Amino acid sequence: MRKTDTLIIGSGPGGYVAAVRLGQLGVPTAIVERDDLGGVCLNWGCIPSKALIHMASTYEKTLHGSEIGVEATGVKADLKKFQVWKKTVVEKLTGGVGTLLKANKAEVVRGQAKFTGPNTVEVVGKKETETIEFKNCIIATGAKPIEIPGFAYDEKNVIGAKGALALDVLPPRLVVIGGGVIGLELGTAFAKLGSKVTVLEALGYKAVAGGLEVQVETEKGPAAIACDKILVAVGFRPITDILDIAKAGVKTNERGFLATDKQCRTNVPHIFAIGDVSGAPFLAHKASKEGIVAAEVIAGHKSEKDFLIPGAIFTDPEIATVGMTEADAEKAGIQVKVGKFAFIVNGRALSMNETDGFVKVISDVKNDVLLGVQLVGPEVSNLIAEATLAIEMGASAEDLALTVHAHPTLSEVIMEAAEAVYGRSIHGVNR
């Protein structure tokens, strides 16, 4: 029997970060992984999808660059070459995770973990089965795509995000079932590469001559949409059913997620849950932060989930948000002031030929405290960190407005929107 202070199940952005932090704090740790280090995020989620989005955007900009003086002929998108490049990116990151775990003295155990009691798990590996006894445990198993009736994944006709990111031949016609973040991000990328993309909620499909046919219900009645691939992206369900967690006394809610308190503890105090397995939002950076909290609590530190979670959607234009929206503030009974500014009058956006979008800054009428920031536009996934920091620090809209931003940069839109809260935006028409 192997013994350890803390056992982590899952090496995704929650699990491996928890292991690293525990190593920094001197807590003996073992981490169990049944697949590749890095979890969904590094292997077939966040990183590969952003690689595809970058490739698709580069192709589209080159193809349509004549407007800004870039004339190109013979431009083509080669998904086979993309797969080779994507693999190198993934291998660098997953290899880095292995190096970090080793450097922080975390034991890596390969196999599928199942609880056999409140302080033990059985790990079934390819060659052997072993028992691990622990004082504390962090469940970081993540979630997997939901399969809907009539659209079972066969990785030929019906694929999920993992299958979509493995395509080395562009589907001429792609139906995306589910208009959430993943469906729209991947749908946008394939549309840029040349696929005819249709996003919908569907009733069923059948094989027909020359491809597939999806049945849908429209305002005008039943209809059929021809396609070559069907990408199902309707959400995720937690990976808890294979853990035998009942043997540890851990309870799930009606959807299978693990409820946790502010310290990431489940109903069994020495067993923690972080990331997707503990519920929405399904974001890698949320999992990582919770991993740090759980590790610090285990090590005896006063730590808890008291932080903002920014969100970023890599469509075109990008979308990013943090804190309250106007609707959130209204529901909470808070009277707000709002400032807006459009990218179309931002010098950097104009010079990039990417002017769609705007930024909105929301502050409390009573004390001017910044409540929320929403952005739609170029590279807003990189801009949202400034707004997140400002809200975390209790800054006011005035603080943002008074901060000098380098020119010409996209970040100036945040300053201008904050100025607009007071009706003094220099480059915008003030209300």
Buried (B, 14 or more C-beta within 10 A) or exposed (E): EBBBBBBBBBBBBBBBBBBBBBBBBEBBBBBBBBBBBBBBBBBBBBBBBBBBBBBBBEBBBEBBBEEEEEEEEEEEBEBEEBBEEBEEBBBEBBEBBBEBBEEBBBBBBBBBBBBBEBBBBBBEEEEEEEEBBBBBBBBBBBBBBEBBEBBEBEEEBBBBBBBBBBBEEBBEBBBBBBBBBBBBBBBBBBBBBBBBBBBBEBEEBEEEEEBBBBBBEEEEEEEEBBBBBBBBBBBBBBBBEEBBBEBBEBEBEEEBBBBBEEBBBBEBEBBBBBBBBBBEEBBBBBBBBBBBBBBBBBBEEEBEBEEEBBBBBBBBBBBBBBBBBBEBBEEEEBEBBBBBBBBBBBEBBEEBEBBBBBBBBBBBEEEBBBBBBBBBBBBBBEBBEBBBEBBBEEBBBBBBBEBEBEEBBBBBBBBBBBBBBBEEBEBBEEE
